[in-house]
Amino acid sequence: MSIRSLLTALLCACLLGAPTAQAAPKTFKLCWSIFAGWMPWGYAAEQGIVKKWADKYGIDIQVQEVPDYVGSIERYSAGQFDACTMTNMDALTIPAAAGKDSTALIVGDFSNGADGLLLRGSGLRIQDLKGKSVLLVENSVSHYLLSRALEWALLEESDVTIINVSDTEIAEAFLAGKGDAVITWNPILSEIRRKAEVSQVFSSNLIPGEILDLTVVDSQTLAQHPEFGRALTGAWFETQRLLGLPTPAGREARARMAAAADTTADDFEAQLGTLRSFYSPRTALNFARTGKLPDLMQRVARFADAHGLLGKSGMGLTNLGIAFSGERTLGNPQRILLRFNHDYMQLAADGAL
């Protein structure tokens, strides 16, 4: 055998004997913040449900709790996460307004009393809001709720004084005596109601369906990696089904979520009662297909424009657009930055994930 042949044979032997290096699975990141409607993400990660679905599609999904709600959306908008939990209004006014193309992958529920307006003192009415100072997270869904409350009371925003406080500090500030009123969401809302003498004069149960709780995904990531959307949707609805069960397993799951939210099982059950949760993909899909979403988002966009949240021109929907399944759009169809995509919920409903 020639030297060249010998070297070739040795090289082949080395290559055949070398262990095959497997590429690491693609990693995606999802962030969420404490809220009854989003606690399933923490539970699904803790119990291995997210991992099960990620493994099914050969990917890795990291789920992280971010205590500051608005901060979590800002970090998502900056590209630090591939997906994030947020309301429909915040999806429009933070990532979309910043130019980030996002897709509302999952409609988890709508607020049906989970967001509320509390006035300090007892026996008060919504009309007593006039002249009061109001603590809230400015330009958030709480600000939107204030605008709807003022409409009901035939008041203007100039009739109140808004004090901007982060969601991580708002309970402490109000309980310490700051402000005459507060607008916030559960579990903060229920905490304040337990600890202070207040009158709840308005809540989201008076505007059902207007405040949606979503899981939002970067649109480019979703287009390039549909397996990420499939895994998220599968994990979510497996957990949602368990959350809604009136069985020992369901009660144990809810108790674990309550503990993670630093509240009691009874209080957590009460918080869930202030949500219209979609425990099955079919009910979520039916809601999303009602045709109300475009009108709802038109109202939200008007509020956002009036407060300069879509640009200072007051013509935000000329600069960006919102797309809905069925090819209907609002605003600029050439620059869609928020998409309501029902395809993955449809797959879940069909048992095709």
Order of alpha helices (4+ residues) and beta strands (2+ residues): alpha-beta-alpha-alpha-beta-alpha-beta-alpha-beta-beta-beta-alpha-beta-alpha-beta-alpha-beta-beta-alpha-alpha-alpha-alpha-beta-alpha-alpha-beta-beta-beta-alpha
